[in-house]
Amino acid sequence: MEKEEKEKPRPNKKINGDIKQKIFKTYIKEMEEKTEQFKKTNEPNINFHLFQSMKSKNLVRDSIFDLAYFYDSNFTGNKDFMHVPNISNIVKNILHYPVMLSTRKNEFGHNEILGATTIKFENNKSIHDNPYFPSENENVLSITGILTKANAIDNNGNKIRGLGKELFKSAIKGAYYLNKDKKIRLVCEIDCRNTCSLYSISKAVRELQEENINVQIYLAGFYEIFDSSKVLCEAPTFIVEIDLDNKKKLNNNNFIFDYTNCQSTNLYSDLSNVICKNTKDSKKYYNFLNGRQIIYHSIKPINALNINLNVGTSADGNERVPLLKTIQLEIASELD
């Protein structure tokens, strides 16, 4: 089962209405501040805003298509690395969660999407409500679907770099200030081989530390999904957590997850073995969803800034193909 087929959004209970409103207000403010910051740099035409800040119904409708097209055309990497939202997922996200966008005006005066991510939140009443990250009676925010435009260039023809890192920074910074008022946990799922995402969020944390935002990032655990024959359905997925209070005691040793000897014929179990050999379980959670078993391993926390991934060829040969025709059919069905 590919990640893009996994049921989304995951099971969760409604978060308190007052907290939800505060989350949206916090991220609206963070996007405004990020835009002002960019106006003082070499990228003054780049804007940051929430999708929900759009006022025009026609603009919202067009932008739903733009966002679906953005995800479909810009993520063509390993299918295990990301859930690519379809139209239905996008609409649900817009209705319930802050959807952060980075955009700029193109030569036709149209807002071109350069980057996007969604900040989902939950407060579960049972430890079994979310089998992928078990929590109970806690406000949990998660950074999901972070993606930037492939080969985006500025007005001078230079490649625009670091937008993913900036979205990570904004996601973390917003949660950091929310946590000052009411306890918040912030997590992010990353495929165990996804060096780009791990290093991007790690760089975001380093820069925030330099800006006196006192947070740290650690590997909190990982989950595995097994079919009815007890065979892994996909690569193990890391859960990294941002310690918004900077109080968590972490293992600060250097860790290398070396997947270079993993065999394609037994890839997922080989990846799991590498992770298990380099981590120490503190607790395991067993759950079943849609006929599959999900095992979440809560581990002794490891400072993610000291983690290196040797991926080798373990992520090769599983590239995703864009589905533009399928998306157009979904749009027609959703808007009828």
C-alpha positions as CSV (number, residue, x, y, z in Angstrom):
1,M,0.0,0.0,0.0
2,E,1.5,3.3,-1.1
3,K,1.3,6.3,1.2
4,E,-0.9,8.1,-1.2
5,E,-3.5,5.4,-0.8
6,K,-3.5,5.6,3.0
7,E,-6.7,6.9,4.5
8,K,-6.5,10.6,5.3
9,P,-7.2,12.5,7.5
10,R,-6.4,10.0,10.2
11,P,-8.8,9.3,13.0
12,N,-9.0,12.1,15.6
13,K,-11.3,13.9,17.8
14,K,-12.3,17.6,17.4
15,I,-10.0,20.0,19.1
16,N,-11.5,22.7,21.3
17,G,-13.0,25.5,19.3
18,D,-11.1,28.3,21.1
19,I,-7.8,26.6,20.5
20,K,-8.6,26.0,16.9
21,Q,-9.4,29.8,16.4
22,K,-6.1,30.6,18.2
23,I,-4.2,28.3,15.9
24,F,-5.5,29.9,12.8
25,K,-4.9,33.4,14.1
26,T,-1.3,32.5,15.1
27,Y,-0.5,31.1,11.7
28,I,-2.1,34.1,9.9
29,K,0.2,36.4,11.9
30,E,3.2,34.2,11.2
31,M,2.5,34.3,7.4
32,E,2.2,38.1,7.5
33,E,5.5,38.4,9.4
34,K,7.3,36.0,7.0
35,T,6.0,38.0,4.0
36,E,7.4,41.3,5.5
37,Q,10.7,39.5,6.2
38,F,11.0,38.5,2.5
39,K,10.2,42.0,1.3
40,K,13.5,43.0,2.9
41,T,15.5,40.3,1.0
42,N,16.3,39.5,-2.6
43,E,12.9,37.8,-2.9
44,P,10.4,40.7,-2.3
45,N,7.8,39.3,-4.7
46,I,7.3,36.1,-2.6
47,N,4.3,36.1,-0.3
48,F,3.3,33.8,2.5
49,H,-0.3,33.3,3.5
50,L,-3.0,30.9,4.6
51,F,-5.2,29.5,1.9
52,Q,-8.1,30.5,4.2
53,S,-7.1,34.1,3.9
54,M,-8.6,34.3,0.4
55,K,-11.8,36.2,0.2
56,S,-13.1,35.7,-3.4
57,K,-15.1,32.5,-3.9
58,N,-13.9,32.3,-7.5
59,L,-10.3,32.6,-6.3
60,V,-10.8,29.9,-3.8
61,R,-12.3,27.6,-6.4
62,D,-9.4,28.2,-8.8
63,S,-6.8,27.9,-6.1
64,I,-8.1,24.4,-5.1
65,F,-7.3,23.3,-8.6
66,D,-4.0,25.1,-8.5
67,L,-3.1,23.4,-5.3
68,A,-4.0,19.9,-6.6
69,Y,-2.0,20.6,-9.8
70,F,0.9,21.9,-7.7
71,Y,1.1,18.7,-5.6
72,D,0.6,16.4,-8.6
73,S,3.1,18.0,-10.9
74,N,5.8,18.8,-8.3
75,F,6.0,15.5,-6.4
76,T,7.4,12.8,-8.7
77,G,9.9,11.3,-6.2
78,N,9.6,8.0,-4.3
79,K,5.9,7.1,-3.7
80,D,6.7,6.1,-0.1
81,F,7.9,9.6,0.7
82,M,4.6,11.5,0.6
83,H,0.9,11.3,0.6
84,V,-0.2,13.3,-2.4
85,P,-3.7,14.8,-1.6
86,N,-6.5,14.4,-4.0
87,I,-9.2,17.0,-4.5
88,S,-11.3,15.6,-1.6
89,N,-8.4,15.7,0.8
90,I,-7.5,19.2,-0.2
91,V,-11.1,20.5,0.4
92,K,-11.2,18.7,3.8
93,N,-7.9,20.2,4.8
94,I,-9.0,23.7,3.8
95,L,-12.2,23.3,5.8
96,H,-10.5,22.2,9.0
97,Y,-6.8,23.1,9.1
98,P,-4.4,25.9,8.3
99,V,-3.0,25.4,4.8
100,M,0.2,27.5,4.5
101,L,1.2,28.7,1.0
102,S,4.1,30.5,-0.5
103,T,3.2,32.3,-3.7
104,R,4.3,34.9,-6.2
105,K,2.7,36.7,-9.2
106,N,3.7,35.2,-12.5
107,E,4.0,37.1,-15.8
108,F,0.2,36.7,-16.3
109,G,-0.6,38.2,-12.9
110,H,-1.7,34.9,-11.5
111,N,-0.6,33.6,-8.0
112,E,1.8,30.8,-8.7
113,I,2.3,28.4,-5.8
114,L,5.9,27.9,-4.8
115,G,5.4,25.9,-1.6
116,A,2.7,24.4,0.6
117,T,2.1,22.6,3.8
118,T,-0.9,21.8,6.1
119,I,-0.8,22.0,9.9
120,K,-3.2,19.3,11.2
121,F,-4.3,19.1,14.8
122,E,-6.0,16.7,17.1
123,N,-6.8,16.0,20.7
124,N,-7.5,12.3,21.1
125,K,-9.7,10.8,23.8
126,S,-8.1,7.3,23.5
127,I,-4.5,6.2,22.9
128,H,-5.9,4.1,20.0
129,D,-7.5,7.0,18.0
130,N,-4.4,7.7,16.0
131,P,-2.4,4.5,15.5
132,Y,0.4,6.3,13.7
133,F,1.2,8.6,16.7
134,P,-0.6,7.5,19.8
135,S,-1.6,10.3,22.2
136,E,-4.3,10.9,24.7
137,N,-5.8,14.2,25.9
138,E,-3.0,16.2,24.4
139,N,-3.1,19.0,21.8
140,V,-1.0,17.6,18.9
141,L,-0.1,19.6,15.8
142,S,1.5,17.8,12.8
143,I,3.3,19.3,9.8
144,T,2.0,17.4,6.7
145,G,2.3,17.6,3.0
146,I,5.3,20.0,2.8
147,L,6.4,20.5,-0.8
148,T,8.1,23.2,-2.8
149,K,8.0,23.9,-6.6
150,A,10.6,22.0,-8.5
151,N,13.1,24.2,-10.3
152,A,11.5,27.5,-9.3
153,I,13.6,30.4,-10.4
154,D,13.7,34.1,-9.5
155,N,13.5,37.1,-11.9
156,N,17.3,36.8,-12.5
157,G,17.1,33.2,-13.5
158,N,18.6,31.9,-10.3
159,K,17.1,28.9,-8.5
160,I,15.0,29.8,-5.5
161,R,16.2,27.7,-2.5
162,G,15.1,27.2,1.0
163,L,11.4,27.7,0.8
164,G,10.7,24.3,2.4
165,K,13.0,25.3,5.3
166,E,11.1,28.6,5.6
167,L,7.7,26.8,5.8
168,F,9.2,24.4,8.4
169,K,10.4,27.5,10.4
170,S,7.0,29.1,10.3
171,A,5.2,25.9,11.3
172,I,7.6,25.5,14.3
173,K,7.5,29.2,15.2
174,G,3.7,29.3,15.3
175,A,3.6,26.2,17.5
176,Y,6.3,27.7,19.8
177,Y,4.1,30.7,20.6
178,L,0.9,28.7,20.9
179,N,2.7,26.5,23.4
180,K,3.4,29.5,25.6
181,D,-0.3,29.8,26.2
182,K,-1.4,26.2,26.2
183,K,0.6,23.0,26.0
184,I,1.1,21.9,22.4
185,R,3.1,19.0,20.9
186,L,4.4,19.4,17.3
187,V,5.4,16.4,15.2
188,C,6.3,15.6,11.6
189,E,6.2,12.3,9.7
190,I,9.3,11.6,7.5
191,D,10.0,8.4,5.6
192,C,13.0,6.8,7.1
193,R,15.1,7.5,3.9
194,N,13.9,11.0,3.2
195,T,17.1,12.9,3.6
196,C,15.7,16.1,2.1
197,S,12.9,16.5,4.6
198,L,15.0,15.5,7.6
199,Y,17.8,17.9,6.8
200,S,15.4,20.7,5.9
201,I,13.5,20.6,9.2
202,S,16.8,20.2,11.0
203,K,18.2,23.3,9.3
204,A,15.0,25.1,10.2
205,V,15.5,24.2,13.9
206,R,19.2,25.3,13.8
207,E,18.2,28.7,12.4
208,L,15.5,29.2,14.9
209,Q,17.9,28.4,17.7
210,E,20.2,31.1,16.3
211,E,17.2,33.5,16.4
212,N,16.7,32.6,20.2
213,I,13.7,30.5,19.6
214,N,14.6,27.8,22.1
215,V,13.5,24.5,20.6
216,Q,15.1,21.2,19.8
217,I,14.2,18.4,17.5
218,Y,14.4,14.7,18.2
219,L,13.5,11.3,16.7
220,A,10.5,10.3,18.9
221,G,9.6,7.0,17.3
222,F,8.6,5.2,14.0
223,Y,5.7,3.2,12.8
224,E,5.4,0.1,10.6
225,I,2.3,-1.1,8.7
226,F,1.8,-4.8,8.1
227,D,-0.7,-6.6,5.9
228,S,-2.7,-9.6,6.9
229,S,0.2,-11.9,6.1
230,K,2.4,-9.9,8.5
231,V,4.5,-8.5,5.6
232,L,5.5,-4.8,5.7
233,C,3.4,-2.7,3.3
234,E,5.7,0.3,3.1
235,A,9.0,1.6,4.4
236,P,9.0,2.5,8.2
237,T,8.1,6.1,8.8
238,F,10.0,8.3,11.4
239,I,8.1,10.6,13.7
240,V,10.2,13.6,14.6
241,E,9.0,15.9,17.4
242,I,9.9,19.5,18.1
243,D,10.5,20.0,21.8
244,L,8.8,23.4,22.2
245,D,10.0,23.8,25.8
246,N,13.6,22.8,25.2
247,K,13.6,20.5,28.2
248,K,13.6,17.0,26.8
249,K,16.7,14.9,27.7
250,L,18.1,13.6,24.4
251,N,20.7,11.2,23.3
252,N,23.2,13.5,21.7
253,N,25.5,10.9,20.2
254,N,25.9,10.8,16.4
255,F,23.7,8.2,14.7
256,I,24.0,6.9,11.2
257,F,21.1,4.9,9.6
258,D,23.0,3.1,6.9
259,Y,20.7,1.5,4.3
260,T,23.3,0.8,1.7
261,N,23.2,-2.9,2.2
262,C,19.4,-3.2,2.1
263,Q,18.3,-5.6,-0.6
264,S,15.5,-4.7,-3.0
265,T,13.9,-8.2,-2.6
266,N,13.5,-7.7,1.1
267,L,13.7,-3.9,1.3
268,Y,11.2,-2.9,3.9
269,S,12.2,-5.5,6.4
270,D,15.9,-4.7,5.9
271,L,15.1,-1.0,6.5
272,S,13.3,-1.9,9.7
273,N,16.2,-4.0,10.9
274,V,18.6,-1.1,10.4
275,I,16.3,1.2,12.4
276,C,15.7,-1.3,15.2
277,K,19.5,-1.9,15.6
278,N,20.1,1.8,16.0
279,T,17.2,2.7,18.4
280,K,15.9,1.5,21.7
281,D,12.1,1.0,22.2
282,S,10.6,2.5,25.3
283,K,7.1,1.2,24.4
284,K,5.2,-0.4,21.5
285,Y,1.6,0.3,20.5
286,Y,-0.3,-2.2,18.5
287,N,-3.4,-1.2,16.5
288,F,-5.4,-2.5,13.5
289,L,-6.9,-0.3,10.8
290,N,-8.6,-1.4,7.6
291,G,-7.3,-5.0,8.0
292,R,-3.7,-3.9,8.6
293,Q,-1.6,-3.9,11.7
294,I,0.1,-0.7,12.7
295,I,3.0,-0.9,15.2
296,Y,4.2,2.4,16.7
297,H,7.6,2.2,18.4
298,S,8.1,4.9,20.9
299,I,11.9,5.1,21.3
300,K,14.5,6.7,23.6
301,P,14.7,10.2,22.1
302,I,17.6,10.9,19.7
303,N,18.7,14.4,18.8
304,A,17.7,14.6,15.2
305,L,20.5,17.2,14.5
306,N,23.0,14.4,15.0
307,I,21.3,11.9,12.7
308,N,22.7,11.1,9.2
309,L,21.1,8.9,6.6
310,N,23.1,6.8,4.2
311,V,20.3,6.0,1.7
312,G,22.3,4.4,-1.1
313,T,20.0,3.1,-3.8
314,S,17.3,2.0,-1.3
315,A,14.9,4.7,-2.5
316,D,15.4,4.2,-6.2
317,G,12.9,2.7,-8.7
318,N,9.7,3.7,-7.0
319,E,9.0,7.1,-8.7
320,R,5.5,8.5,-8.8
321,V,3.9,9.5,-12.1
322,P,1.7,12.6,-12.2
323,L,-2.0,12.0,-12.5
324,L,-3.3,15.2,-14.2
325,K,-6.1,13.6,-16.1
326,T,-7.4,11.9,-13.0
327,I,-7.3,15.2,-11.1
328,Q,-9.3,16.9,-13.8
329,L,-12.0,14.3,-13.6
330,E,-12.0,14.5,-9.8
331,I,-12.4,18.3,-10.0
332,A,-15.4,18.0,-12.4
333,S,-17.0,15.5,-10.0
334,E,-16.4,17.6,-6.9
335,L,-17.7,20.8,-8.4
336,D,-20.8,19.4,-10.1
